[in-house]
Amino acid sequence: MTDKKGKKDKSLGFDPLAWMDDDATADEAPKPKPTVKKVKPKVAAKAKVVKKGKVKPYVSELGLDVETLESSFVLLAPVAEDMINQFYTNLFEQYPGVIPLFENTTQKQQVQKLLGAIKLTIENLRNPDKLVPVLVAMGERHQGYGAEAAHYQAVAETLLGVMEEYAGDKWTQQINDAWTGALNLIADTMLGAYKKEEGSAMSKEQLAELKYLKAAVQGAQTNLMMCDADLNITYANDAVIDMLQNRVDVLREIWPSIDPQNLIGECIDSFHKNPAHQRALLADKNRLPAEAEIQLGDITFKVKASFVEGEDGNYAGNMVEWQDLTEQKVKELEVARLQSAVDSAQTNLMMCDADLNITYANEAVIGMLAHRVNELRTIWPGMDPENLIGTCIDGFHKNPAHQRALLSDKSRLPAQAEIEVAGLTFSVNASYIESPDGEYMGNMVEWQDLTEQKEKEREVARLQSGLDSAETNIMMCDNDLNIIYANDAVVAMLQKRVHELREIWPTLDPQNLIGACIDGFHKNPAHQRALLSDKSRLPAKAEINVAGLTFSVNASYIESPDGEYMGNMVEWQDLTEEKDAESQIQRIIAAAAAGQLDERIDHATYNGGIKSIAEGVNDLVDTFAAPIRSVAGVMDELSKGNLDIRADGEYSGELEELMRSVNATIDKLQESISSISTASSNISVATSEIATGNADLSNRTEQQASELEETAASVEELTSTVQQSAANSKRANDLAEGASAQAEKGGNVVKEAVVAMSEINSASKKIADIIGVIDEIAFQTNLLALNAAVEAARAGEQGRGFAVVASEVRNLAQRSAGAAKEIKQLINDSVEKVSEGSKLVDESGDMLAQIVTSVQEVSGLIAEIASASAEQAAGIEQVNSAVTNLDSVTQQNAALVEEASAAAMSLQDQAGTLDTATSFFTLPATMVSVAPAPRAPTAAFAPAAAPRPAPVRPAVARAPAPAPAAARPAPIRPAADDDEWDEF
């Protein structure tokens, strides 16, 4: 049974009717519950029907239906504490006579005691030898409490009723009969332990019952021993004697004289190191029952001592239950070691019972399933790796029936398989678990998550396939540099060079590389081993020369997932032909760079791509050599002045462009030289004519400059006169603007006066209206005074005083009305006069507005005159400036004409020089030009009339004309039309 803290407690001292407790108080009276059935007579218990494959129904020696009692208690266990509490509530309500028996305890304490007693009874139904002595001892105590037979009947009836209520529909007649029989047996056993009064004789039934109980205790499997108050052994059953006999050799090491067959009369002090302490404990009823484990060498005993009191209630001795735990402790230790090993194992372990409900899962399997929980929940939505215990493993299986048949068949286990679940791969190994009797108890399943391993295996397979078919020459070796892999490409490469390689490695066989050590490739294997095992120096690439061959090798580091060195991968490349071709290509390039295009590559020994490259390089040199030689020949002829030549040959691409460009250049040179030759002749004739025209132009320009200077002086005088007129106009305009402004201000004052008179007129009208109101008030007041006088006259003597007042008020009203009329007349006169004044002011305003308008018009006209005068002054000033500038420009033109005349003479000389230079080139006959004939002088070039004397301002200094060049024959050019010179 279990206490509040959940600790296991198999103490036999729990007493459901131990009502006497010195330091407790009774709980308040409970509420009544429905009346329950009377306890039925004791009947034979019926066996409970069980499922196939379970243990057969068991009926104890006491005639109790053990399985029905056990299964029904399991049904009620979850609500047991509430049920017992309700039991005491109903008991106190229905049988108030029992309440005095509970004066020294509380209902809460009694609930725990009764619950413990029921659990104890259920646990020992299959062990009557242990149960009966406890019930007997309890009966003796209950007799001292004052419990009577009727109390037992009340307890049984109430307990059955509450159990049926809490069980509900699951309470059957079979359960009711089983519990009725058990309660009757308990009551009979406890009542049978009651002692009769002194001198009374026992009945035959009681003697028979006592004999039966003694025989039961003697033959019980529980090891029982009893002693008196002096701790001398007074009884020991066969079981305890056999137990001690089995351990007698060990016991005699601490108790040399022990004889298990003659225990009666021996004192148990011999078992104790401190007998005085044990005597004090065993004699103290409050400290018993007590339980302890004692260690004697390699033997472990569990002893439980209970208090035995005499008829007078005093200490009479003790009963001690022994249990040899030696073998149990060994098994527990072994189980603990196994449990610890399994719990901390890296292997994913899970156990299930015969119904495939999980009973155990170590941390490793929980961690594995937690890592994959998202995928697993797609097929098992409620899965919780942290709460596997109690769940059924059918959730992992598509066909649970098939798996159940497999797991329960010992002949088919252990069995291993790989299963695919939710895209994951697991390896499972199921083994069979059986009891010592060979009965199927369940299974242990070892799990292994192969998902990542399978993915890696597939990746390795892909890599293997790729490497095998790769054109790259790949070789792998282990950490001892023994070759473990070589693809077809590297084998073919080595096979091609096997004859050369065998000069340094005679045993080399490219077809049997696996297992060979790569030290054979190295002059200094120790150096290579140090390099290949050093991760920090890899990957490393190098070119090696072996037996006249050149290879490129790239070595990389291969390590395990833990970072451990596993070997290397080497990529090979045969560079022998490539290096030779590279050397020849460099030689040709160097020769070409030096202008030697006769070098070629000897490609007869090459194969494959290298041979194609060599042939291509030779073709490339040939392709460029021919056009270069052709262009060189053309350039040589050009250097001799021969333009009657062409670059021949058929080419394509940019070489064709080169040939076309060379020929185009020759064509352009022919055209240019021909054009230059013709142009130089023409220029010679033209420059002669220009020189003559420039001389005439110089004379005419000097005459024009003199006339412009006189015009400039006249314009300056006119400018001064116009500027004075403009200044006077501006002064008149300023005065007109001032008068216009003053007139505008006078008009504004008149307008303000008109507005003020209008406001006065409006205010006067308002005052007249107010006076009218006052007049009306006076009229009303007069009328009221008249009415008051009439009323006072009607009142007679009493109204006389009031009549006097009314008369005065009437007089005042009349005076106010008269004054108001006079004021109103005056104000009306004022209004009329103000109106006349307003009219006059309005007329003044209109006249001033007309004056302002006239002044503004005069001011506008004067402003326009001033503006026109200013514009005229500005225009004359601009004319003056233009004439001045024109005079300056004319002076400069005269100087430039003289310079142009000198330049024309120089150009004529240069044309002669150019003509001499072009005569060096030989042109095709079709391009030779005829020199033009010189033109006859015309009248247009006659000297101009001499200019009249006039002061001329200094012209811009001009450079002296160059000295005339040596005269050369002027080219003859045909006569031309000179009309273009007539106008000049």
MODA-V729795 format. One record per backbone hydrogen bond with DSSP energy under -1.0 kcal/mol. CO is the residue of the C=O (numbers start at 0). NH is the residue of the N-H. E is the energy in kcal/mol with one decimal. If there is no record, write none. Layout:
BEGIN
co->CO nh->NH e->E
co->CO nh->NH e->E
END
This chain:
BEGIN
co->0 nh->8 e->-2.5
co->2 nh->5 e->-1.8
co->6 nh->2 e->-1.4
co->14 nh->17 e->-1.8
co->16 nh->18 e->-2.1
co->20 nh->23 e->-1.1
co->50 nh->53 e->-1.8
co->57 nh->65 e->-1.1
co->59 nh->62 e->-2.0
co->63 nh->59 e->-1.8
co->63 nh->65 e->-1.6
co->64 nh->68 e->-2.1
co->65 nh->69 e->-2.9
co->66 nh->70 e->-2.9
co->67 nh->71 e->-2.2
co->68 nh->72 e->-1.8
co->69 nh->73 e->-2.0
co->70 nh->74 e->-1.7
co->71 nh->75 e->-1.6
co->72 nh->76 e->-1.5
co->75 nh->78 e->-1.2
co->76 nh->79 e->-1.6
co->78 nh->82 e->-2.6
co->79 nh->83 e->-2.7
co->80 nh->84 e->-2.0
co->81 nh->85 e->-2.2
co->82 nh->86 e->-1.9
co->83 nh->87 e->-2.1
co->84 nh->88 e->-1.6
co->85 nh->89 e->-2.7
co->86 nh->90 e->-2.8
co->87 nh->91 e->-2.4
co->88 nh->92 e->-1.4
co->89 nh->93 e->-3.1
co->90 nh->94 e->-2.6
co->94 nh->97 e->-2.0
co->95 nh->98 e->-1.2
co->97 nh->100 e->-1.2
co->98 nh->101 e->-2.1
co->99 nh->102 e->-1.4
co->101 nh->104 e->-1.3
co->105 nh->109 e->-2.2
co->106 nh->110 e->-2.2
co->107 nh->111 e->-1.5
co->108 nh->112 e->-2.0
co->109 nh->113 e->-2.8
co->110 nh->114 e->-2.3
co->111 nh->115 e->-2.1
co->112 nh->116 e->-2.3
co->113 nh->117 e->-2.5
co->114 nh->118 e->-2.2
co->115 nh->119 e->-2.4
co->116 nh->120 e->-2.3
co->117 nh->121 e->-2.5
co->118 nh->122 e->-2.5
co->119 nh->123 e->-1.2
co->121 nh->124 e->-1.0
co->123 nh->126 e->-1.5
co->126 nh->129 e->-1.5
co->126 nh->130 e->-1.7
co->127 nh->131 e->-2.6
co->130 nh->134 e->-2.1
co->131 nh->135 e->-2.5
co->132 nh->136 e->-2.4
co->133 nh->137 e->-2.3
co->134 nh->138 e->-2.3
co->135 nh->139 e->-2.0
co->136 nh->140 e->-1.8
co->137 nh->141 e->-2.5
co->138 nh->142 e->-1.8
co->139 nh->143 e->-1.2
co->140 nh->144 e->-1.4
co->141 nh->146 e->-2.2
co->147 nh->151 e->-1.3
co->148 nh->152 e->-1.8
co->149 nh->153 e->-2.2
co->150 nh->154 e->-2.4
co->151 nh->155 e->-2.4
co->152 nh->156 e->-2.4
co->153 nh->157 e->-2.4
co->154 nh->158 e->-2.6
co->155 nh->159 e->-2.4
co->156 nh->160 e->-2.1
co->157 nh->161 e->-2.3
co->158 nh->162 e->-2.3
co->159 nh->163 e->-2.3
co->160 nh->164 e->-2.0
co->161 nh->165 e->-2.3
co->162 nh->166 e->-2.0
co->163 nh->167 e->-1.6
co->166 nh->169 e->-1.4
co->167 nh->170 e->-1.7
co->171 nh->175 e->-2.4
co->172 nh->176 e->-2.8
co->173 nh->177 e->-2.2
co->174 nh->178 e->-2.5
co->175 nh->179 e->-2.1
co->176 nh->180 e->-2.4
co->177 nh->181 e->-2.0
co->178 nh->182 e->-2.6
co->179 nh->183 e->-2.2
co->180 nh->184 e->-2.2
co->181 nh->185 e->-2.3
co->182 nh->186 e->-2.5
co->183 nh->187 e->-2.8
co->184 nh->188 e->-2.7
co->185 nh->189 e->-2.6
co->186 nh->190 e->-2.8
co->187 nh->191 e->-2.1
co->190 nh->193 e->-1.4
co->196 nh->199 e->-2.1
co->202 nh->206 e->-2.3
co->203 nh->207 e->-2.4
co->204 nh->208 e->-2.5
co->205 nh->209 e->-2.8
co->206 nh->210 e->-2.5
co->207 nh->211 e->-2.4
co->208 nh->212 e->-2.5
co->209 nh->213 e->-2.3
co->210 nh->214 e->-2.3
co->211 nh->215 e->-2.3
co->212 nh->216 e->-2.5
co->213 nh->217 e->-2.6
co->214 nh->218 e->-2.2
co->222 nh->321 e->-2.9
co->223 nh->236 e->-2.0
co->224 nh->319 e->-4.0
co->225 nh->233 e->-2.8
co->225 nh->234 e->-1.8
co->226 nh->317 e->-1.9
co->227 nh->230 e->-1.9
co->230 nh->267 e->-2.4
co->231 nh->227 e->-2.1
co->232 nh->264 e->-2.9
co->234 nh->225 e->-2.9
co->236 nh->240 e->-1.9
co->237 nh->241 e->-2.6
co->238 nh->242 e->-2.2
co->239 nh->243 e->-2.4
co->240 nh->244 e->-2.3
co->241 nh->245 e->-2.0
co->244 nh->247 e->-1.1
co->246 nh->250 e->-2.3
co->247 nh->251 e->-2.2
co->249 nh->252 e->-1.2
co->250 nh->253 e->-1.3
co->250 nh->254 e->-2.3
co->254 nh->257 e->-1.9
co->258 nh->261 e->-2.6
co->262 nh->265 e->-2.7
co->265 nh->232 e->-3.4
co->266 nh->269 e->-1.1
co->267 nh->270 e->-1.7
co->268 nh->271 e->-1.7
co->273 nh->277 e->-1.6
co->274 nh->278 e->-2.7
co->275 nh->279 e->-2.1
co->276 nh->280 e->-1.8
co->277 nh->281 e->-2.8
co->278 nh->282 e->-1.6
co->280 nh->283 e->-1.1
co->283 nh->286 e->-1.2
co->284 nh->287 e->-1.1
co->289 nh->304 e->-2.6
co->291 nh->302 e->-2.7
co->293 nh->300 e->-2.7
co->295 nh->298 e->-2.1
co->298 nh->295 e->-3.0
co->299 nh->324 e->-2.4
co->300 nh->293 e->-2.9
co->301 nh->322 e->-1.4
co->302 nh->291 e->-2.5
co->303 nh->320 e->-2.7
co->304 nh->289 e->-2.3
co->305 nh->318 e->-1.7
co->307 nh->315 e->-3.0
co->307 nh->316 e->-1.5
co->309 nh->312 e->-2.1
co->313 nh->309 e->-3.0
co->316 nh->307 e->-2.5
co->317 nh->226 e->-2.5
co->318 nh->305 e->-2.6
co->319 nh->224 e->-1.9
co->320 nh->303 e->-2.0
co->322 nh->301 e->-3.1
co->324 nh->328 e->-3.4
co->325 nh->329 e->-2.1
co->326 nh->330 e->-2.5
co->327 nh->331 e->-3.0
co->328 nh->332 e->-2.8
co->329 nh->333 e->-2.4
co->330 nh->334 e->-3.1
co->331 nh->335 e->-2.7
co->332 nh->336 e->-2.6
co->333 nh->337 e->-2.7
co->334 nh->338 e->-3.3
co->335 nh->339 e->-2.8
co->336 nh->340 e->-2.5
co->337 nh->341 e->-3.0
co->338 nh->342 e->-2.9
co->339 nh->343 e->-2.1
co->347 nh->446 e->-3.0
co->348 nh->361 e->-2.0
co->349 nh->444 e->-3.4
co->350 nh->358 e->-2.6
co->350 nh->359 e->-1.7
co->351 nh->442 e->-1.8
co->352 nh->355 e->-2.0
co->355 nh->392 e->-2.3
co->356 nh->352 e->-2.2
co->357 nh->389 e->-3.1
co->359 nh->350 e->-2.9
co->361 nh->365 e->-2.0
co->362 nh->366 e->-2.7
co->363 nh->367 e->-2.2
co->364 nh->368 e->-2.5
co->365 nh->369 e->-2.5
co->366 nh->370 e->-1.9
co->367 nh->371 e->-1.0
co->369 nh->372 e->-1.0
co->371 nh->375 e->-2.4
co->372 nh->376 e->-2.1
co->374 nh->377 e->-1.4
co->375 nh->378 e->-1.4
co->375 nh->379 e->-1.9
co->379 nh->382 e->-2.2
co->383 nh->386 e->-2.3
co->387 nh->390 e->-2.5
co->390 nh->357 e->-3.4
co->391 nh->394 e->-1.1
co->392 nh->395 e->-1.9
co->393 nh->396 e->-1.7
co->398 nh->402 e->-1.6
co->399 nh->403 e->-2.8
co->400 nh->404 e->-2.1
co->401 nh->405 e->-1.9
co->402 nh->406 e->-3.0
co->403 nh->407 e->-1.6
co->405 nh->408 e->-1.3
co->408 nh->411 e->-1.4
co->409 nh->412 e->-1.3
co->414 nh->429 e->-2.7
co->416 nh->427 e->-2.9
co->418 nh->425 e->-2.5
co->420 nh->423 e->-2.3
co->423 nh->420 e->-2.4
co->424 nh->449 e->-2.1
co->425 nh->418 e->-2.7
co->426 nh->447 e->-1.3
co->427 nh->416 e->-2.3
co->428 nh->445 e->-2.5
co->429 nh->414 e->-2.1
co->430 nh->443 e->-1.6
co->432 nh->440 e->-2.8
co->432 nh->441 e->-1.3
co->434 nh->437 e->-2.7
co->438 nh->434 e->-2.6
co->441 nh->432 e->-2.3
co->442 nh->351 e->-2.4
co->443 nh->430 e->-2.6
co->444 nh->349 e->-1.8
co->445 nh->428 e->-2.0
co->447 nh->426 e->-3.0
co->449 nh->453 e->-3.6
co->450 nh->454 e->-2.0
co->451 nh->455 e->-2.5
co->452 nh->456 e->-2.7
co->453 nh->457 e->-2.6
co->454 nh->458 e->-2.3
co->455 nh->459 e->-3.0
co->456 nh->460 e->-2.5
co->457 nh->461 e->-2.4
co->458 nh->462 e->-2.7
co->459 nh->463 e->-3.1
co->460 nh->464 e->-2.6
co->461 nh->465 e->-2.5
co->462 nh->466 e->-3.1
co->463 nh->467 e->-2.5
co->464 nh->468 e->-1.8
co->472 nh->571 e->-3.0
co->473 nh->486 e->-2.1
co->474 nh->569 e->-3.6
co->475 nh->483 e->-2.5
co->475 nh->484 e->-1.6
co->476 nh->567 e->-1.9
co->477 nh->480 e->-2.1
co->480 nh->517 e->-2.3
co->481 nh->477 e->-2.2
co->482 nh->514 e->-3.3
co->484 nh->475 e->-3.0
co->486 nh->490 e->-1.8
co->487 nh->491 e->-2.4
co->488 nh->492 e->-2.1
co->489 nh->493 e->-2.5
co->490 nh->494 e->-2.4
co->491 nh->495 e->-1.8
co->492 nh->496 e->-1.2
co->496 nh->500 e->-2.5
co->497 nh->501 e->-2.0
co->499 nh->502 e->-1.4
co->500 nh->503 e->-1.4
co->500 nh->504 e->-2.0
co->504 nh->507 e->-2.0
co->508 nh->511 e->-2.4
co->512 nh->515 e->-2.5
co->515 nh->482 e->-3.6
co->516 nh->519 e->-1.2
co->517 nh->520 e->-1.8
co->518 nh->521 e->-1.7
co->523 nh->527 e->-1.6
co->524 nh->528 e->-2.8
co->525 nh->529 e->-2.1
co->526 nh->530 e->-2.0
co->527 nh->531 e->-3.0
co->528 nh->532 e->-1.5
co->530 nh->533 e->-1.3
co->533 nh->536 e->-1.4
co->534 nh->537 e->-1.3
co->539 nh->554 e->-2.8
co->541 nh->552 e->-3.0
co->543 nh->550 e->-2.8
co->545 nh->548 e->-2.2
co->548 nh->545 e->-2.1
co->549 nh->574 e->-2.5
co->550 nh->543 e->-2.7
co->551 nh->572 e->-1.1
co->552 nh->541 e->-2.6
co->553 nh->570 e->-2.2
co->554 nh->539 e->-2.3
co->555 nh->568 e->-1.6
co->557 nh->565 e->-2.7
co->557 nh->566 e->-1.3
co->559 nh->562 e->-2.6
co->563 nh->559 e->-2.5
co->566 nh->557 e->-2.3
co->567 nh->476 e->-2.4
co->568 nh->555 e->-2.5
co->569 nh->474 e->-2.3
co->570 nh->553 e->-1.8
co->572 nh->551 e->-2.9
co->574 nh->578 e->-3.3
co->575 nh->579 e->-2.1
co->576 nh->580 e->-2.9
co->577 nh->581 e->-2.5
co->578 nh->582 e->-2.1
co->579 nh->583 e->-2.2
co->580 nh->584 e->-2.8
co->581 nh->585 e->-2.3
co->582 nh->586 e->-1.9
co->583 nh->587 e->-2.4
co->584 nh->588 e->-2.7
co->585 nh->589 e->-2.5
co->586 nh->590 e->-2.3
co->587 nh->591 e->-3.0
co->588 nh->592 e->-2.8
co->589 nh->593 e->-1.4
co->590 nh->595 e->-3.3
co->591 nh->594 e->-1.7
co->600 nh->602 e->-1.1
co->602 nh->605 e->-1.2
co->607 nh->611 e->-1.8
co->608 nh->612 e->-2.4
co->609 nh->613 e->-2.5
co->610 nh->614 e->-2.7
co->611 nh->615 e->-2.3
co->612 nh->616 e->-2.5
co->613 nh->617 e->-2.3
co->614 nh->618 e->-2.6
co->615 nh->619 e->-2.4
co->616 nh->620 e->-2.4
co->617 nh->621 e->-2.6
co->618 nh->622 e->-2.7
co->619 nh->623 e->-1.7
co->620 nh->624 e->-2.4
co->621 nh->625 e->-1.6
co->623 nh->627 e->-1.5
co->624 nh->628 e->-2.3
co->625 nh->629 e->-2.2
co->626 nh->630 e->-2.8
co->627 nh->631 e->-2.3
co->628 nh->632 e->-2.0
co->629 nh->633 e->-1.9
co->630 nh->634 e->-2.6
co->631 nh->635 e->-1.9
co->632 nh->636 e->-1.8
co->633 nh->637 e->-2.4
co->634 nh->638 e->-2.1
co->636 nh->641 e->-2.0
co->637 nh->640 e->-1.9
co->640 nh->921 e->-2.7
co->642 nh->644 e->-1.1
co->651 nh->654 e->-1.2
co->652 nh->656 e->-1.7
co->653 nh->657 e->-2.4
co->654 nh->658 e->-2.5
co->655 nh->659 e->-2.8
co->656 nh->660 e->-2.9
co->657 nh->661 e->-2.6
co->658 nh->662 e->-2.6
co->659 nh->663 e->-2.6
co->660 nh->664 e->-2.5
co->661 nh->665 e->-2.2
co->662 nh->666 e->-2.8
co->663 nh->667 e->-2.8
co->664 nh->668 e->-2.7
co->665 nh->669 e->-2.8
co->666 nh->670 e->-2.7
co->667 nh->671 e->-3.1
co->668 nh->672 e->-3.2
co->669 nh->673 e->-2.4
co->670 nh->674 e->-3.0
co->671 nh->675 e->-3.3
co->672 nh->676 e->-2.5
co->673 nh->677 e->-2.4
co->674 nh->678 e->-3.1
co->675 nh->679 e->-2.8
co->676 nh->680 e->-1.5
co->677 nh->681 e->-2.2
co->678 nh->682 e->-3.2
co->679 nh->683 e->-1.8
co->680 nh->684 e->-1.7
co->681 nh->685 e->-2.8
co->682 nh->686 e->-2.8
co->683 nh->687 e->-1.3
co->684 nh->688 e->-1.7
co->685 nh->689 e->-2.6
co->686 nh->690 e->-2.1
co->687 nh->691 e->-1.6
co->688 nh->692 e->-2.3
co->689 nh->693 e->-2.6
co->690 nh->694 e->-1.6
co->691 nh->695 e->-1.5
co->692 nh->696 e->-2.4
co->693 nh->697 e->-2.0
co->694 nh->698 e->-1.4
co->695 nh->699 e->-2.0
co->696 nh->700 e->-2.2
co->697 nh->701 e->-1.7
co->698 nh->702 e->-1.7
co->699 nh->703 e->-2.1
co->700 nh->704 e->-1.9
co->701 nh->705 e->-1.5
co->702 nh->706 e->-1.6
co->703 nh->707 e->-2.1
co->704 nh->708 e->-1.4
co->705 nh->709 e->-1.3
co->706 nh->710 e->-1.9
co->707 nh->711 e->-1.9
co->708 nh->712 e->-1.4
co->709 nh->713 e->-1.6
co->710 nh->714 e->-2.1
co->711 nh->715 e->-1.6
co->712 nh->716 e->-1.3
co->713 nh->717 e->-1.9
co->714 nh->718 e->-2.1
co->715 nh->719 e->-1.6
co->716 nh->720 e->-1.6
co->717 nh->721 e->-2.2
co->718 nh->722 e->-2.0
co->719 nh->723 e->-1.5
co->720 nh->724 e->-1.8
co->721 nh->725 e->-2.1
co->722 nh->726 e->-1.7
co->723 nh->727 e->-1.9
co->724 nh->728 e->-2.2
co->725 nh->729 e->-1.8
co->726 nh->730 e->-1.7
co->727 nh->731 e->-2.2
co->728 nh->732 e->-2.1
co->729 nh->733 e->-1.9
co->730 nh->734 e->-1.9
co->731 nh->735 e->-2.2
co->732 nh->736 e->-2.1
co->733 nh->737 e->-1.8
co->734 nh->738 e->-2.2
co->735 nh->739 e->-2.2
co->736 nh->740 e->-1.8
co->737 nh->741 e->-2.2
co->738 nh->742 e->-2.2
co->739 nh->743 e->-2.0
co->740 nh->744 e->-2.0
co->741 nh->745 e->-2.3
co->742 nh->746 e->-2.3
co->743 nh->747 e->-2.1
co->744 nh->748 e->-2.1
co->745 nh->749 e->-2.2
co->746 nh->750 e->-2.2
co->747 nh->751 e->-2.1
co->748 nh->752 e->-2.3
co->749 nh->753 e->-2.6
co->750 nh->754 e->-2.2
co->751 nh->755 e->-2.5
co->752 nh->756 e->-2.7
co->753 nh->757 e->-2.1
co->754 nh->758 e->-2.0
co->755 nh->759 e->-2.7
co->756 nh->760 e->-2.5
co->757 nh->761 e->-2.2
co->758 nh->762 e->-2.6
co->759 nh->763 e->-2.6
co->760 nh->764 e->-2.0
co->761 nh->765 e->-1.8
co->762 nh->766 e->-2.4
co->763 nh->767 e->-2.5
co->764 nh->768 e->-2.1
co->765 nh->769 e->-2.1
co->766 nh->770 e->-2.6
co->767 nh->771 e->-2.2
co->768 nh->772 e->-1.8
co->769 nh->773 e->-2.5
co->770 nh->774 e->-2.8
co->771 nh->775 e->-2.2
co->772 nh->776 e->-2.5
co->773 nh->777 e->-2.6
co->774 nh->778 e->-2.2
co->775 nh->779 e->-2.4
co->776 nh->780 e->-2.9
co->777 nh->781 e->-2.6
co->778 nh->782 e->-2.3
co->779 nh->783 e->-2.6
co->780 nh->784 e->-2.6
co->781 nh->785 e->-2.2
co->782 nh->786 e->-2.3
co->783 nh->787 e->-2.5
co->784 nh->788 e->-2.3
co->785 nh->789 e->-2.2
co->786 nh->790 e->-2.4
co->787 nh->791 e->-2.4
co->788 nh->792 e->-2.3
co->789 nh->793 e->-1.9
co->790 nh->794 e->-1.4
co->794 nh->797 e->-1.0
co->796 nh->799 e->-1.2
co->798 nh->802 e->-2.0
co->799 nh->803 e->-1.9
co->800 nh->804 e->-1.9
co->801 nh->805 e->-2.5
co->802 nh->806 e->-2.1
co->803 nh->807 e->-2.1
co->804 nh->808 e->-2.6
co->805 nh->809 e->-2.2
co->806 nh->810 e->-2.3
co->807 nh->811 e->-2.6
co->808 nh->812 e->-2.3
co->809 nh->813 e->-2.3
co->810 nh->814 e->-2.5
co->811 nh->815 e->-2.7
co->812 nh->816 e->-2.4
co->813 nh->817 e->-2.2
co->814 nh->818 e->-2.8
co->815 nh->819 e->-2.5
co->816 nh->820 e->-2.0
co->817 nh->821 e->-2.2
co->818 nh->822 e->-2.7
co->819 nh->823 e->-2.6
co->820 nh->824 e->-2.2
co->821 nh->825 e->-2.6
co->822 nh->826 e->-2.8
co->823 nh->827 e->-2.4
co->824 nh->828 e->-2.2
co->825 nh->829 e->-2.5
co->826 nh->830 e->-2.8
co->827 nh->831 e->-2.2
co->828 nh->832 e->-2.5
co->829 nh->833 e->-3.1
co->830 nh->834 e->-2.3
co->831 nh->835 e->-2.2
co->832 nh->836 e->-2.9
co->833 nh->837 e->-2.7
co->834 nh->838 e->-2.0
co->835 nh->839 e->-2.2
co->836 nh->840 e->-2.8
co->837 nh->841 e->-2.4
co->838 nh->842 e->-2.3
co->839 nh->843 e->-2.5
co->840 nh->844 e->-2.6
co->841 nh->845 e->-2.2
co->842 nh->846 e->-2.3
co->843 nh->847 e->-2.8
co->844 nh->848 e->-2.3
co->845 nh->849 e->-2.1
co->846 nh->850 e->-2.5
co->847 nh->851 e->-3.0
co->848 nh->852 e->-2.3
co->849 nh->853 e->-2.4
co->850 nh->854 e->-2.9
co->851 nh->855 e->-2.5
co->852 nh->856 e->-2.1
co->853 nh->857 e->-2.4
co->854 nh->858 e->-2.9
co->855 nh->859 e->-2.2
co->856 nh->860 e->-2.3
co->857 nh->861 e->-2.6
co->858 nh->862 e->-2.2
co->859 nh->863 e->-2.4
co->860 nh->864 e->-2.4
co->861 nh->865 e->-2.7
co->862 nh->866 e->-2.7
co->863 nh->867 e->-2.8
co->864 nh->868 e->-2.6
co->865 nh->869 e->-2.4
co->866 nh->870 e->-2.6
co->867 nh->871 e->-2.7
co->868 nh->872 e->-2.6
co->869 nh->873 e->-2.7
co->870 nh->874 e->-2.9
co->871 nh->875 e->-3.0
co->872 nh->876 e->-2.4
co->873 nh->877 e->-2.4
co->874 nh->878 e->-2.8
co->875 nh->879 e->-3.0
co->876 nh->880 e->-2.6
co->877 nh->881 e->-3.0
co->878 nh->882 e->-2.9
co->879 nh->883 e->-2.4
co->880 nh->884 e->-2.8
co->881 nh->885 e->-3.1
co->882 nh->886 e->-2.5
co->883 nh->887 e->-2.2
co->884 nh->888 e->-3.1
co->885 nh->889 e->-2.7
co->886 nh->890 e->-2.1
co->887 nh->891 e->-2.1
co->888 nh->892 e->-3.1
co->889 nh->893 e->-2.2
co->890 nh->894 e->-1.6
co->891 nh->895 e->-2.8
co->892 nh->896 e->-2.8
co->893 nh->897 e->-1.6
co->894 nh->898 e->-2.0
co->895 nh->899 e->-3.2
co->896 nh->900 e->-2.1
co->897 nh->901 e->-1.9
co->898 nh->902 e->-2.7
co->899 nh->903 e->-2.5
co->900 nh->904 e->-1.5
co->901 nh->905 e->-2.0
co->902 nh->906 e->-3.1
co->903 nh->907 e->-1.9
co->904 nh->908 e->-1.5
co->905 nh->909 e->-2.2
co->906 nh->910 e->-2.5
co->907 nh->911 e->-1.4
co->908 nh->912 e->-1.7
co->909 nh->913 e->-2.7
co->910 nh->914 e->-2.2
co->911 nh->915 e->-1.9
co->912 nh->916 e->-1.9
co->913 nh->917 e->-2.3
co->916 nh->919 e->-1.6
co->921 nh->642 e->-1.5
co->923 nh->926 e->-2.0
co->924 nh->927 e->-1.0
co->931 nh->972 e->-1.0
co->937 nh->940 e->-1.5
co->938 nh->941 e->-2.3
co->971 nh->932 e->-1.4
co->977 nh->980 e->-1.7
co->978 nh->981 e->-1.2
END
